[in-house]
Amino acid sequence: MSADRAGRLQRLGSETFDLIVVGGGITGAAIAAQAAQSGLATALLEEQDFGSGTSSASSKMLHGGLRYLEHGKIKLVKEALHERGRLVRRLGTARAKTIPFLLPLRGSSSRRLQLRFGTWLYQRLSGSLALGPRSVLSPEQVLQKVPQLRSEGLRGGIEYYEGVVDDTFLVLELVHEAADAGAVVLNHANVTGPLLTGGRIEGVAFRDLLSGTESTVRAKSVVNAAGVWSRSWAGESRSPPMRPSKGVHLVFRKSSFPLSEAVVMEAEDRRWVFALPYGSLVVVGTTDTDYDGDYRRVRPQRADLEYLMSTVEREFPGAKVRPQDIVDAYAGLRPLLAGQGDTTSELSREDLVYVDPSGLVTTVGGKLTTHAAMARRTLDRLGPSSRSRPLVPAGPKEPTYSGRPWPGSDWLLGTFALEPPARQALVRSVVQEAVQYLGPCTLEDIIDRRLHALNRLEESFDGLIEEISRTAAELLEWPEEERLHQCQNYREHLREYEQETLRFRAPKGGSA
Ligand SMILES: Cc1cc2nc3c(=O)[nH]c(=O)nc-3n(C[C@H](O)[C@H](O)[C@H](O)COP(=O)(O)OP(=O)(O)OC[C@H]3O[C@@H](n4cnc5c(N)ncnc54)[C@H](O)[C@@H]3O)c2cc1C
């Protein structure tokens, strides 16, 4: 165990904190960063690695949610657009990109009018924080911009702008911010239950998954930001009911699916699916289906892959994209609040801060884009009901997004598009930085989050696993036996995670 991790465990066991945050996804990381920067003694505990839950499986858009206007959610969309605009500015162009989105217009005249009006309203609601102009295009202009698109029934298009971000790096940035402001942050720390005295929550019990040691942490307030897992550790009665929805994405290389701007497609069931240029890659997603399996084992399944692939094939006949071109696929669960609605896509994307009688504060729902607003709302609820003075006196601050460089000189170029010497230097700097601050503990932490690889099915990837493991072993002082063990674990994780995608990609008649 690193001296740093031992020191953090020691502090957790001996200090009384103002706030414990359970769950190191975007919500927990934002709350911990804002709390620590507001002067609260904060602890952040994450069961696996920071960002390893839903927050690394998003569509990577900073957006207001154009389609929620169809459900009349004007207030929700307006807030998200406001947060989008502020976040894109604060992150700066090195970390958040602004890109054009193309919405082809097809179908009946009333549907086309509805989409024209919807995008007009979206632009109006963005106000001075709009990321670019909205333009109405002719069919010829649409095809000039995206020639591979289906021309049949095309009656024009709308172009508008949204933000794109690396979701995982954004989480890690906020965890860094929390740690820099004095918070004790610990991954691989599974919170097993609340500590209650006279019915009031006074801390949590947790297990250090690396050593197996059980321990407790005490605090004046506890926030549950465990997303779809909120009820698993806190108990059914202490947090609101959820209806998780599964979302899957496919990843292609731009060389096999050349796309210069994002395209909004309507799938056969009329849901919206996005094709998003993402550095040297193109990300296609997402599905939106009820999920009642094991939350830790959510995987892309054949039906998800077929749904997305058939949408791509139908909407981009000119691109001739094949299943063999898929270089990665990933799945995540939306932490949606249970409510009215036959399908999960009709459920509200609103967030909720719920305080139960023990004082446990649960924050769920929302979006990556609105994390700062969710954190503000959560911190506003700490204290007053249980104390005479609020815990955060002057109103919570915002994370500063301090400008710590993200991996690579320009992450959108794609870490793995780099040539070997540059890539090795990058891997070294990422591992060094992570060791110093957040302690990646496994090869999976390093590859899937700290480097955020999204090309894991490429043939050359196996060689990269070897290369990265050698750098990690050197910096993390893994003996050769441990390095081999880490490589084996990672390969098994990858095979198990991507097994359906591998089968789906295999040429007909061949084997995976
Ligand atoms: C397919 C999909 C696409 C999306 N696309 C977008 C998008 O483009 N833009 C956007 O703004 N939003 C998007 N979202 C929504 C957004 O990703 C989520 O709202 C957000 O990531 C939820 O973050 P979270 O921190 O609440 O949950 P999570 O990221 O799941 O974090 C919860 C954390 O709690 C940890 N945890 C669980 N139990 C315990 C325990 N007992 N002890 C300690 N830790 C524990 C978990 O390991 C996990 O890391 C998308 C969501 C999905 C599923």
The ligand as a Gaussian input file, in Angstrom:
#p B3LYP/6-31G(d) Opt

LIG

0 1
 C      -26.064000       6.185000     -21.665000
 C      -26.003000       7.496000     -20.963000
 C      -25.724000       8.649000     -21.668000
 C      -25.670000       9.871000     -21.018000
 N      -25.301000      10.979000     -21.711000
 C      -25.199000      12.166000     -21.089000
 C      -24.726000      13.300000     -21.799000
 O      -24.342000      13.222000     -22.957000
 N      -24.677000      14.469000     -21.142000
 C      -25.058000      14.588000     -19.835000
 O      -25.021000      15.694000     -19.326000
 N      -25.459000      13.521000     -19.114000
 C      -25.529000      12.311000     -19.712000
 N      -25.923000      11.203000     -19.012000
 C      -26.268000      11.332000     -17.604000
 C      -25.036000      11.324000     -16.708000
 O      -24.033000      10.483000     -17.219000
 C      -25.423000      10.859000     -15.306000
 O      -26.508000      11.615000     -14.838000
 C      -24.279000      11.033000     -14.315000
 O      -23.067000      10.491000     -14.809000
 C      -24.626000      10.374000     -12.990000
 O      -23.542000      10.583000     -12.132000
 P      -23.552000      10.105000     -10.636000
 O      -22.326000      10.628000     -10.009000
 O      -24.848000      10.511000     -10.012000
 O      -23.551000       8.509000     -10.717000
 P      -22.293000       7.527000     -10.961000
 O      -21.359000       8.060000     -11.977000
 O      -22.835000       6.180000     -11.187000
 O      -21.537000       7.592000      -9.574000
 C      -21.958000       6.879000      -8.434000
 C      -20.709000       6.288000      -7.815000
 O      -21.036000       5.741000      -6.554000
 C      -20.188000       4.628000      -6.355000
 N      -20.755000       3.768000      -5.309000
 C      -21.832000       2.957000      -5.415000
 N      -22.041000       2.317000      -4.258000
 C      -21.067000       2.714000      -3.416000
 C      -20.731000       2.376000      -2.077000
 N      -21.460000       1.503000      -1.376000
 N      -19.642000       2.966000      -1.518000
 C      -18.900000       3.867000      -2.206000
 N      -19.183000       4.215000      -3.487000
 C      -20.244000       3.648000      -4.072000
 C      -20.175000       3.962000      -7.726000
 O      -19.076000       3.083000      -7.873000
 C      -20.130000       5.152000      -8.654000
 O      -18.816000       5.487000      -9.059000
 C      -25.945000       9.952000     -19.636000
 C      -26.219000       8.781000     -18.913000
 C      -26.211000       7.553000     -19.570000
 C      -26.442000       6.303000     -18.799000

